[in-house]
Amino acid sequence: MCGIVGYIGDRDITSILLVGLQRLSYRGYDSSGIGILSDGELSTWKKSGKLVELETMIDGLSIQGNIGIGHTRWATHGIPNDINSHPHVNQSKKLAIVHNGIIENFSSIKSRLSKQGFLFRSQTDTEVIAHLIEYYMANASLETAVENALLEIQGSFALAVIAESEPDKIIAARRSSPLIIGVGDNENFISSDINPILSHTKKVVYMNDNELAVITRDHIQLKLISGPEIPLKTHQINWNQEASEKGGYDHFMLKEIHSQPHVVRTILSKYIKGKNQIQFKDLHRDGIDLKLINRFIIQACGTSWHSGLIGKYLIEQYAHVLTEVDISSEFRYRQMISQGNDVVMGLSQSGETADTLACIREAKSKFYKVLSFVNVKGSSIDRESDGVIYSHAGQEVGVASTKNYIAQIVTIYLFAIHLAHIKGKLSKDELVNKIDQLNKIPEYMDSILSKADELEAMAEKYYLSREFLFIGRGLNYPTALEGALKLKEISYIHATGYAAGELKHGPIALIDAKLPIVCISPQTSTYEKMLSNIQEVKARKGKTIIIATEGDKEIKNYANDLFYIPKAPEELTPLLACIPLQLLSYYIAVKLDCDVDQPRNLAKSVTVE
């Protein structure tokens, strides 16, 4: 959640900070603010609402300075308002801090400091850190005071601090929340992720947990909190800044939906080598022997959990390996029973998802091997896993995940058939045939996207409905879950996904002539069962929106609205069926005048528990 940006150098400080915050706005947009040191004097500006409110506030002001920090907020402690916005300052207003994370023991620290005369202006946990640093600065340097404060803090944090007493440096630190240092020429940057940095430098340092950095314009010192200095390890970023632009589309989400054929082609080019050979070069970093694995435990959150459910079907179907799927926020609280040669599989777009990261660490503490599917190289989950398969979806800006969902399914599919071949469950010819079938998917996706106007017309009919039901079976039960999630995320319409066979066990009571039911019904092994479920819906006068296979004439008899997808093997239908659901959700949200790319209460990366 929340976005942090910082800069020290000779450029226009406000443009660096404001553009940086704009590129971080998908991490939080309840409020925003900046703090700048000019001629050794600290000034702060902050405002609730979208970033435009802050831009309006400082428009026309002559703001000078060569060092500053900024923040865009996703509220945890304290409602979104001007006072609770970051940066927060100490009592003398000579020190400013921005923070992402949750301080779990802030209440006890606040009580202690209040008794010592410190006055608190906000409801946030972050303000406690500012006053605690001030308390320690009575007898220490800024760096030492920050370290002492962090030794008291329990919880997660990524933070940046500037102070009038030492106006030539930024102190940055992290624990369980992401923070990146951008390395420039006589200038340096900090950010929650790479977006604000890409246009300035592609050379970055990924901070690890319990590290602190002292950053000046020409030097970066990295060390453990109250520990020894650590050698800098820089990484080169290959993402293109154009990914941060809309490229002529009205929204990032629409751009990312239309980029999905390209994403699949990219993945195939990365992992298919020679004569249809699958190669994962980062899979065997640390002792993962695929031949010996007898159980996978998939854990993920949100959309990644849905791709994990599909992964379960694929791995069990092809590799015959027992596979469980957990929601990460629940996984770490259950008893983890090892059967030997088990592998925990983590799925995350950002590689920083707090619950998933916590699960991975819990698993490793119990000596499980961890294989992760992540999109962001150098992320915490990437660095802490024993093996990694990169999603290669590229930068995803829209808060509601689309192209990374496709990327996860494709990479898991490739992994499943690769594993099946290694375990002798899939012959070489069968493997080649599976890859050939997958190679056709981008063309099929292009065909679906060319008919987007049909889905826009459907949206016109249904956008005023306040409830939707999504149903599917087998591999497309997760598709129903994902379709419902997309609709509720961006349109705020209540939508629920169900396995179609569960209708008779309760949800069928909801069906009447007003309720739209989206039925994912391609011609698969569950098709006849699905037809029966659709007939049950029609018998109760439900409005059916059906996703079906091209050439299926029978299903027309049961459809109020019908959208055809190309005929494909059953295991690949989720890749096609999800696209019309994404577009339907998108067009409904647009017609409701919702903020598609930044839906309320949501942030792109959930980095707090």
C-alpha positions as CSV (number, residue, x, y, z in Angstrom):
1,M,0.0,0.0,0.0
2,C,1.1,3.7,0.2
3,G,3.7,5.1,-2.1
4,I,7.0,6.7,-1.0
5,V,9.3,8.8,-3.2
6,G,12.4,10.8,-2.3
7,Y,15.1,12.8,-4.2
8,I,18.4,14.5,-3.5
9,G,20.1,16.3,-6.4
10,D,19.9,19.5,-8.5
11,R,16.7,18.9,-10.5
12,D,13.4,20.7,-9.9
13,I,12.4,19.1,-6.7
14,T,8.6,19.5,-7.0
15,S,8.4,18.0,-10.4
16,I,10.5,15.0,-9.4
17,L,8.3,14.4,-6.3
18,L,4.9,15.1,-7.9
19,V,5.6,13.1,-11.1
20,G,6.9,10.3,-8.8
21,L,3.7,10.4,-6.7
22,Q,1.6,10.3,-9.9
23,R,3.4,7.1,-10.9
24,L,2.9,5.6,-7.5
25,S,-0.8,6.6,-7.2
26,Y,-2.0,3.1,-7.7
27,R,-0.4,2.2,-4.4
28,G,-2.8,4.6,-2.5
29,Y,-4.7,7.7,-3.3
30,D,-6.5,8.8,-0.1
31,S,-4.2,11.7,0.3
32,S,-0.7,12.9,-0.6
33,G,2.0,15.3,0.5
34,I,5.6,16.4,0.1
35,G,8.3,17.7,2.5
36,I,11.3,19.7,1.2
37,L,14.4,21.2,2.7
38,S,15.4,24.5,1.2
39,D,18.4,26.4,2.6
40,G,18.3,24.1,5.6
41,E,14.6,24.9,6.4
42,L,11.8,22.3,6.3
43,S,8.5,23.0,4.6
44,T,5.6,20.5,4.1
45,W,2.5,20.5,2.0
46,K,-0.2,17.8,2.3
47,K,-3.8,17.3,1.2
48,S,-6.5,14.7,1.4
49,G,-8.0,13.4,-1.8
50,K,-6.4,12.6,-5.1
51,L,-3.0,14.0,-6.1
52,V,-4.6,16.8,-8.1
53,E,-5.7,18.3,-4.7
54,L,-2.0,18.6,-3.7
55,E,-1.0,19.9,-7.1
56,T,-3.7,22.6,-6.9
57,M,-2.6,23.5,-3.3
58,I,1.0,24.3,-4.4
59,D,0.2,25.6,-7.9
60,G,1.9,29.0,-8.3
61,L,4.2,28.6,-5.3
62,S,7.9,29.1,-5.9
63,I,9.3,26.0,-4.1
64,Q,13.1,25.6,-4.1
65,G,15.2,22.9,-2.6
66,N,17.5,20.0,-3.5
67,I,16.2,17.3,-1.1
68,G,12.7,16.1,-0.5
69,I,10.3,13.3,0.3
70,G,6.8,12.5,-0.9
71,H,3.9,10.2,0.0
72,T,0.6,9.0,-1.4
73,R,-1.5,7.3,1.2
74,W,-3.7,4.2,1.6
75,A,-5.3,4.8,5.0
76,T,-4.8,2.3,7.8
77,H,-4.6,4.3,11.1
78,G,-6.7,7.4,10.9
79,I,-9.3,8.5,8.4
80,P,-8.1,10.1,5.1
81,N,-7.9,13.9,5.9
82,D,-5.3,16.7,5.8
83,I,-4.0,16.1,9.3
84,N,-3.5,12.3,8.9
85,S,-1.7,12.8,5.5
86,H,2.0,12.4,5.2
87,P,4.7,13.7,5.7
88,H,4.4,13.8,9.5
89,V,6.6,16.2,11.5
90,N,8.1,16.2,15.0
91,Q,7.0,18.7,17.7
92,S,9.5,21.4,16.5
93,K,8.5,20.8,12.9
94,K,12.2,20.4,12.0
95,L,12.0,16.8,11.0
96,A,9.7,15.0,8.5
97,I,8.9,11.4,7.8
98,V,6.9,9.4,5.3
99,H,6.0,5.8,6.1
100,N,4.4,2.7,4.6
101,G,3.5,-0.1,6.9
102,I,1.9,-0.6,10.3
103,I,3.5,0.0,13.7
104,E,1.9,-2.6,15.9
105,N,3.1,-1.1,19.3
106,F,2.4,2.6,18.4
107,S,-0.2,2.9,21.2
108,S,2.2,2.1,24.0
109,I,4.9,4.3,22.6
110,K,2.4,7.1,22.0
111,S,1.2,6.9,25.6
112,R,4.8,7.0,26.9
113,L,5.8,10.0,24.8
114,S,2.6,11.9,25.7
115,K,3.4,11.6,29.4
116,Q,6.8,13.2,28.5
117,G,5.1,16.2,26.9
118,F,5.0,15.3,23.3
119,L,1.9,16.5,21.5
120,F,0.3,14.4,18.8
121,R,-1.7,16.1,16.0
122,S,-2.9,13.1,14.0
123,Q,-4.5,9.7,14.5
124,T,-1.7,7.9,12.7
125,D,0.8,5.4,13.9
126,T,3.4,7.2,11.7
127,E,3.5,10.3,13.8
128,V,4.8,8.2,16.7
129,I,8.0,7.5,14.7
130,A,8.6,11.2,14.2
131,H,8.4,12.0,17.9
132,L,10.4,9.0,18.9
133,I,13.2,10.1,16.5
134,E,13.1,13.5,18.1
135,Y,13.3,12.0,21.5
136,Y,16.5,10.2,20.6
137,M,18.0,13.1,18.7
138,A,18.5,14.9,22.1
139,N,21.8,13.0,22.4
140,A,22.5,11.5,19.0
141,S,22.8,12.1,15.3
142,L,19.9,11.7,12.9
143,E,21.1,8.3,11.8
144,T,21.6,7.0,15.3
145,A,18.2,8.4,16.4
146,V,16.4,6.7,13.6
147,E,18.2,3.4,14.4
148,N,17.2,3.7,18.1
149,A,13.6,4.5,17.2
150,L,13.4,1.5,14.8
151,L,14.8,-0.8,17.5
152,E,11.7,0.0,19.6
153,I,9.2,-0.4,16.8
154,Q,7.3,-3.6,16.2
155,G,5.6,-4.1,12.9
156,S,6.3,-3.3,9.3
157,F,7.8,-0.2,7.8
158,A,9.4,1.4,4.8
159,L,10.2,5.0,5.7
160,A,12.2,8.1,4.7
161,V,13.3,10.9,7.0
162,I,14.8,14.3,6.4
163,A,15.7,16.9,9.1
164,E,17.0,20.5,9.3
165,S,19.8,19.4,11.5
166,E,21.4,17.4,8.7
167,P,20.0,18.9,5.5
168,D,22.3,17.0,3.1
169,K,20.9,13.5,3.5
170,I,17.9,11.2,3.5
171,I,17.7,8.3,6.0
172,A,15.7,5.4,4.6
173,A,14.9,2.0,6.2
174,R,12.6,-1.0,5.6
175,R,11.2,-4.0,7.3
176,S,8.5,-6.1,5.5
177,S,7.6,-3.2,3.2
178,P,9.3,-2.5,-0.1
179,L,11.8,0.3,-0.7
180,I,14.2,0.8,-3.6
181,I,17.1,3.2,-4.0
182,G,17.7,4.7,-7.5
183,V,21.3,5.4,-8.2
184,G,22.0,8.5,-10.3
185,D,24.9,10.7,-11.3
186,N,25.4,13.2,-8.5
187,E,21.8,12.5,-7.5
188,N,19.9,9.6,-5.9
189,F,16.3,8.6,-5.5
190,I,14.1,6.4,-3.2
191,S,10.8,4.9,-4.1
192,S,8.4,2.1,-3.1
193,D,8.8,0.6,-6.6
194,I,10.5,1.3,-9.8
195,N,7.9,3.4,-11.6
196,P,9.0,6.8,-10.5
197,I,12.7,5.9,-11.0
198,L,12.5,4.5,-14.6
199,S,12.7,7.9,-16.4
200,H,15.7,9.0,-14.4
201,T,17.8,5.9,-13.9
202,K,17.6,2.1,-14.4
203,K,20.2,1.3,-11.8
204,V,18.7,0.4,-8.5
205,V,19.5,-1.1,-5.1
206,Y,16.8,-3.3,-3.5
207,M,16.8,-2.8,0.2
208,N,16.3,-5.9,2.3
209,D,14.5,-6.2,5.7
210,N,16.1,-4.5,8.6
211,E,18.4,-2.4,6.4
212,L,19.0,1.3,6.8
213,A,20.4,3.6,4.1
214,V,22.1,7.0,4.5
215,I,21.7,8.7,1.1
216,T,23.4,11.9,-0.1
217,R,23.6,13.2,-3.6
218,D,26.9,11.4,-4.3
219,H,27.0,8.5,-1.9
220,I,24.8,5.7,-0.5
221,Q,25.7,3.9,2.7
222,L,23.8,0.7,3.3
223,K,23.9,-1.1,6.7
224,L,21.9,-3.3,9.0
225,I,19.9,-1.3,11.6
226,S,22.4,-0.9,14.4
227,G,24.7,-3.3,12.6
228,P,27.6,-3.3,10.1
229,E,27.8,-1.7,6.7
230,I,26.7,-3.8,3.8
231,P,28.2,-3.7,0.3
232,L,25.9,-2.1,-2.3
233,K,24.6,-4.5,-4.9
234,T,23.0,-2.7,-7.9
235,H,20.6,-4.1,-10.4
236,Q,19.8,-3.0,-13.9
237,I,16.1,-2.5,-14.7
238,N,15.0,-3.5,-18.2
239,W,11.4,-2.3,-18.1
240,N,10.5,0.5,-20.5
241,Q,9.1,3.8,-19.3
242,E,6.4,3.6,-22.0
243,A,4.8,1.0,-19.8
244,S,3.9,3.7,-17.4
245,E,1.9,5.6,-20.1
246,K,-1.6,4.9,-21.4
247,G,-0.5,4.7,-25.0
248,G,-3.7,6.2,-26.5
249,Y,-6.1,4.1,-24.4
250,D,-8.6,5.7,-22.1
251,H,-7.4,3.7,-19.1
252,F,-4.4,1.6,-18.1
253,M,-6.7,-1.3,-17.5
254,L,-8.0,-1.2,-21.1
255,K,-4.4,-1.0,-22.4
256,E,-3.4,-3.9,-20.2
257,I,-6.4,-6.0,-21.4
258,H,-5.4,-5.4,-25.0
259,S,-1.8,-6.2,-24.3
260,Q,-2.5,-9.8,-23.2
261,P,-1.8,-11.4,-26.6
262,H,1.6,-9.7,-26.6
263,V,2.2,-11.0,-23.0
264,V,1.5,-14.6,-24.0
265,R,3.9,-14.3,-27.0
266,T,6.6,-12.8,-24.7
267,I,6.2,-15.7,-22.2
268,L,6.5,-18.2,-25.0
269,S,9.6,-16.6,-26.4
270,K,11.2,-16.6,-22.9
271,Y,10.5,-20.2,-22.0
272,I,10.2,-22.2,-25.2
273,K,13.6,-23.0,-26.7
274,G,14.8,-25.0,-29.6
275,K,12.4,-27.7,-30.8
276,N,9.6,-27.0,-28.3
277,Q,11.7,-27.4,-25.2
278,I,10.6,-25.7,-22.0
279,Q,13.5,-24.1,-20.0
280,F,13.2,-22.3,-16.6
281,K,16.6,-21.1,-15.8
282,D,15.8,-19.8,-12.3
283,L,13.8,-22.8,-11.3
284,H,16.6,-24.7,-9.6
285,R,18.4,-22.0,-7.7
286,D,18.6,-23.9,-4.4
287,G,18.0,-27.6,-4.4
288,I,14.5,-28.0,-5.9
289,D,14.4,-31.5,-7.5
290,L,11.2,-31.7,-9.6
291,K,11.4,-35.5,-9.8
292,L,11.1,-35.9,-6.0
293,I,8.2,-33.5,-5.4
294,N,5.1,-35.3,-4.2
295,R,3.0,-32.3,-3.0
296,F,2.5,-28.6,-3.8
297,I,1.0,-26.1,-1.4
298,I,-0.1,-23.1,-3.5
299,Q,-0.7,-19.9,-1.5
300,A,-1.7,-16.5,-2.9
301,C,-4.1,-13.6,-2.6
302,G,-6.9,-12.2,-4.7
303,T,-6.5,-12.7,-8.4
304,S,-3.3,-14.7,-7.9
305,W,-5.4,-17.1,-5.7
306,H,-7.7,-17.7,-8.7
307,S,-4.8,-18.5,-11.0
308,G,-3.6,-20.8,-8.2
309,L,-6.9,-22.7,-8.3
310,I,-6.4,-23.2,-12.0
311,G,-2.8,-24.3,-11.3
312,K,-4.1,-27.0,-9.0
313,Y,-6.2,-28.5,-11.8
314,L,-3.3,-28.4,-14.3
315,I,-0.6,-29.8,-12.0
316,E,-2.8,-32.7,-10.8
317,Q,-4.2,-33.4,-14.2
318,Y,-0.9,-33.5,-16.0
319,A,1.8,-34.2,-13.4
320,H,-0.3,-36.3,-11.0
321,V,1.1,-34.4,-8.1
322,L,-1.2,-33.7,-5.1
323,T,-1.8,-29.9,-5.0
324,E,-3.4,-27.8,-2.3
325,V,-4.4,-24.1,-2.6
326,D,-4.6,-21.7,0.3
327,I,-5.5,-18.0,0.7
328,S,-2.2,-16.5,2.1
329,S,-3.9,-14.6,4.8
330,E,-5.2,-17.9,6.3
331,F,-2.4,-20.2,5.3
332,R,0.1,-19.1,8.0
333,Y,-2.4,-19.7,10.8
334,R,-3.0,-23.4,10.1
335,Q,-0.8,-26.3,11.1
336,M,1.7,-27.0,8.3
337,I,2.1,-30.8,8.1
338,S,5.0,-31.9,6.0
339,Q,4.8,-35.2,4.2
340,G,8.4,-34.9,2.9
341,N,9.4,-33.5,-0.5
342,D,6.7,-30.9,-0.3
343,V,7.1,-27.5,-2.1
344,V,5.3,-24.3,-1.1
345,M,4.4,-22.4,-4.3
346,G,3.9,-18.6,-3.9
347,L,2.0,-16.5,-6.5
348,S,2.4,-12.7,-6.5
349,Q,2.4,-10.0,-9.1
350,S,4.4,-7.5,-7.1
351,G,6.6,-10.0,-5.2
352,E,5.9,-7.9,-2.1
353,T,2.4,-9.1,-1.1
354,A,2.6,-9.0,2.7
355,D,0.5,-12.1,3.4
356,T,2.2,-14.2,0.7
357,L,5.7,-13.1,1.8
358,A,4.8,-14.0,5.4
359,C,3.7,-17.4,4.3
360,I,6.9,-18.0,2.4
361,R,9.0,-17.0,5.4
362,E,6.9,-19.3,7.7
363,A,7.4,-22.2,5.2
364,K,11.1,-21.7,5.0
365,S,11.4,-21.6,8.8
366,K,9.9,-25.1,8.7
367,F,12.4,-26.2,6.0
368,Y,10.0,-26.3,3.1
369,K,11.4,-25.4,-0.3
370,V,9.7,-22.4,-1.9
371,L,9.0,-22.0,-5.6
372,S,7.4,-18.7,-6.6
373,F,5.8,-17.2,-9.6
374,V,6.4,-13.4,-9.6
375,N,6.3,-10.6,-12.1
376,V,8.9,-8.2,-10.5
377,K,12.5,-9.3,-10.6
378,G,14.4,-8.3,-7.4
379,S,11.3,-8.2,-5.3
380,S,11.3,-9.7,-1.8
381,I,9.6,-12.9,-2.8
382,D,12.0,-13.3,-5.7
383,R,15.0,-13.0,-3.5
384,E,13.8,-15.2,-0.8
385,S,12.6,-18.2,-2.9
386,D,14.5,-21.3,-3.7
387,G,13.3,-21.2,-7.3
388,V,11.4,-18.6,-9.3
389,I,9.5,-18.5,-12.6
390,Y,9.0,-15.0,-13.8
391,S,5.6,-14.0,-15.2
392,H,7.0,-11.6,-17.8
393,A,3.8,-9.6,-17.8
394,G,5.6,-6.3,-17.8
395,Q,4.6,-3.4,-15.7
396,E,0.9,-3.5,-14.7
397,V,-0.4,-0.1,-13.5
398,G,-4.2,-0.7,-13.3
399,V,-5.1,-1.8,-9.8
400,A,-7.4,-4.6,-11.0
401,S,-5.0,-7.2,-12.3
402,T,-5.6,-8.4,-15.9
403,K,-2.5,-9.2,-17.9
404,N,-0.7,-10.7,-14.9
405,Y,-3.5,-13.1,-14.3
406,I,-3.1,-14.3,-17.9
407,A,0.7,-14.5,-17.4
408,Q,0.4,-16.5,-14.2
409,I,-1.9,-19.1,-15.9
410,V,0.4,-19.4,-18.9
411,T,3.5,-19.9,-16.8
412,I,1.8,-22.3,-14.5
413,Y,0.5,-24.2,-17.5
414,L,4.0,-24.4,-18.9
415,F,5.4,-25.5,-15.5
416,A,2.7,-28.2,-15.2
417,I,3.4,-29.8,-18.6
418,H,7.1,-29.5,-18.0
419,L,6.8,-31.2,-14.7
420,A,4.6,-33.9,-16.2
421,H,7.2,-34.6,-18.9
422,I,10.0,-34.8,-16.3
423,K,7.9,-37.3,-14.2
424,G,7.2,-39.4,-17.2
425,K,3.5,-38.6,-17.3
426,L,3.6,-36.7,-20.7
427,S,5.6,-38.0,-23.7
428,K,7.7,-35.8,-25.8
429,D,5.2,-35.8,-28.6
430,E,2.4,-34.9,-26.2
431,L,4.5,-32.1,-24.8
432,V,5.2,-30.7,-28.3
433,N,1.4,-30.9,-29.0
434,K,0.6,-29.0,-25.9
435,I,3.0,-26.2,-26.8
436,D,1.7,-26.0,-30.3
437,Q,-1.8,-25.5,-28.9
438,L,-0.6,-22.8,-26.6
439,N,1.1,-21.0,-29.5
440,K,-2.4,-20.4,-31.0
441,I,-3.8,-18.6,-28.0
442,P,-2.5,-15.1,-28.8
443,E,-4.3,-15.2,-32.1
444,Y,-7.5,-16.4,-30.4
445,M,-7.1,-13.5,-27.9
446,D,-6.8,-11.0,-30.7
447,S,-10.0,-12.4,-32.2
448,I,-11.9,-11.9,-28.8
449,L,-10.5,-8.3,-28.5
450,S,-11.7,-7.5,-32.0
451,K,-15.2,-8.0,-30.8
452,A,-15.0,-5.7,-27.7
453,D,-17.9,-3.6,-29.0
454,E,-20.2,-6.6,-28.4
455,L,-19.3,-6.5,-24.7
456,E,-19.7,-2.7,-24.6
457,A,-23.2,-3.2,-25.9
458,M,-23.9,-5.8,-23.2
459,A,-22.6,-3.4,-20.6
460,E,-25.2,-0.8,-21.7
461,K,-28.0,-3.3,-20.9
462,Y,-26.7,-4.4,-17.5
463,Y,-24.7,-1.6,-15.9
464,L,-27.6,-0.5,-13.7
465,S,-27.9,-3.9,-12.1
466,R,-26.8,-3.9,-8.5
467,E,-26.0,-7.7,-8.2
468,F,-24.5,-10.3,-10.5
469,L,-23.9,-14.0,-10.2
470,F,-21.0,-15.7,-12.0
471,I,-21.0,-19.5,-12.5
472,G,-18.6,-22.0,-14.0
473,R,-17.5,-25.6,-13.6
474,G,-14.1,-27.4,-13.5
475,L,-11.3,-25.3,-14.8
476,N,-13.7,-22.4,-15.3
477,Y,-15.0,-22.3,-11.7
478,P,-12.0,-20.0,-10.9
479,T,-12.9,-18.0,-14.0
480,A,-16.2,-17.3,-12.4
481,L,-14.5,-16.2,-9.2
482,E,-12.2,-13.9,-11.2
483,G,-15.0,-12.5,-13.3
484,A,-17.0,-11.6,-10.1
485,L,-13.9,-10.1,-8.5
486,K,-13.2,-7.9,-11.5
487,L,-16.7,-6.5,-11.6
488,K,-16.9,-5.7,-7.9
489,E,-13.4,-4.2,-7.8
490,I,-13.9,-1.6,-10.4
491,S,-17.7,-1.0,-10.5
492,Y,-18.6,-1.5,-6.8
493,I,-21.4,-3.8,-7.9
494,H,-22.0,-6.8,-5.6
495,A,-20.9,-9.9,-7.6
496,T,-20.3,-13.4,-6.4
497,G,-18.7,-16.4,-8.2
498,Y,-19.9,-19.9,-7.6
499,A,-19.2,-23.4,-8.8
500,A,-22.4,-24.0,-10.9
501,G,-23.1,-27.3,-9.2
502,E,-23.5,-25.3,-5.9
503,L,-26.5,-23.4,-7.2
504,K,-28.9,-25.9,-5.7
505,H,-27.2,-25.6,-2.3
506,G,-28.3,-22.0,-1.6
507,P,-27.5,-19.4,-4.3
508,I,-30.4,-20.4,-6.5
509,A,-32.7,-18.7,-3.9
510,L,-31.3,-15.4,-5.2
511,I,-32.3,-15.9,-8.8
512,D,-35.2,-13.8,-10.2
513,A,-36.1,-11.9,-13.4
514,K,-33.8,-9.0,-12.4
515,L,-30.6,-10.9,-11.6
516,P,-27.9,-11.2,-14.4
517,I,-26.1,-14.6,-14.2
518,V,-22.8,-14.8,-16.2
519,C,-22.4,-18.4,-17.3
520,I,-18.9,-19.5,-18.4
521,S,-19.8,-22.4,-20.6
522,P,-17.3,-23.4,-23.3
523,Q,-17.5,-26.9,-24.7
524,T,-15.4,-28.8,-22.1
525,S,-15.9,-32.1,-20.2
526,T,-18.4,-30.3,-17.9
527,Y,-20.4,-28.8,-20.7
528,E,-23.5,-31.0,-20.3
529,K,-23.6,-30.4,-16.6
530,M,-23.2,-26.7,-17.2
531,L,-26.2,-26.7,-19.6
532,S,-28.3,-28.3,-16.9
533,N,-27.3,-25.5,-14.5
534,I,-28.2,-22.9,-17.1
535,Q,-31.6,-24.5,-17.6
536,E,-32.1,-24.3,-13.8
537,V,-31.4,-20.5,-14.0
538,K,-33.7,-20.0,-17.0
539,A,-36.5,-21.9,-15.2
540,R,-36.3,-19.2,-12.6
541,K,-36.3,-16.4,-15.1
542,G,-32.7,-15.4,-14.5
543,K,-31.0,-13.2,-17.2
544,T,-28.2,-15.3,-18.7
545,I,-25.0,-13.8,-20.1
546,I,-23.3,-16.8,-21.6
547,I,-19.6,-17.2,-22.7
548,A,-19.6,-20.1,-25.1
549,T,-17.5,-21.8,-27.8
550,E,-17.8,-20.7,-31.4
551,G,-20.2,-22.9,-33.3
552,D,-22.3,-23.9,-30.3
553,K,-25.8,-23.3,-31.6
554,E,-27.7,-25.2,-28.9
555,I,-26.7,-22.8,-26.2
556,K,-28.4,-19.9,-28.0
557,N,-31.7,-21.3,-26.7
558,Y,-30.8,-20.4,-23.1
559,A,-29.0,-17.1,-23.6
560,N,-30.3,-13.6,-23.1
561,D,-26.9,-12.5,-24.3
562,L,-24.2,-14.5,-25.8
563,F,-20.5,-14.1,-26.5
564,Y,-18.4,-16.6,-28.4
565,I,-14.8,-17.5,-27.8
566,P,-12.7,-19.5,-30.2
567,K,-12.6,-23.3,-29.8
568,A,-9.6,-24.4,-27.8
569,P,-8.5,-27.4,-25.7
570,E,-10.3,-27.5,-22.3
571,E,-7.2,-26.6,-20.2
572,L,-6.7,-23.4,-22.2
573,T,-10.3,-22.1,-22.1
574,P,-9.6,-20.1,-18.9
575,L,-7.2,-17.9,-20.9
576,L,-9.9,-17.0,-23.3
577,A,-13.0,-16.9,-21.1
578,C,-11.6,-14.4,-18.7
579,I,-11.1,-11.7,-21.4
580,P,-14.8,-11.0,-22.2
581,L,-15.3,-10.9,-18.4
582,Q,-12.6,-8.3,-18.0
583,L,-14.0,-6.2,-20.8
584,L,-17.6,-6.5,-19.5
585,S,-16.5,-5.3,-16.1
586,Y,-14.5,-2.5,-17.7
587,Y,-17.3,-1.1,-19.8
588,I,-19.8,-1.4,-16.9
589,A,-17.4,0.6,-14.7
590,V,-16.9,3.2,-17.3
591,K,-20.7,3.6,-17.8
592,L,-21.0,4.1,-14.0
593,D,-18.3,6.8,-14.2
594,C,-16.1,4.8,-11.8
595,D,-12.4,5.4,-11.5
596,V,-11.3,2.2,-13.3
597,D,-7.6,2.4,-12.7
598,Q,-7.8,3.6,-9.1
599,P,-10.9,2.0,-7.5
600,R,-11.9,3.2,-4.1
601,N,-10.3,1.6,-1.0
602,L,-7.9,-0.5,-3.1
603,A,-4.2,-0.4,-3.9
604,K,-2.1,-2.3,-6.4
605,S,0.3,-3.9,-3.9
606,V,-1.0,-5.0,-0.6
607,T,2.2,-4.6,1.5
608,V,0.5,-4.6,5.0
609,E,-1.3,-7.4,6.7
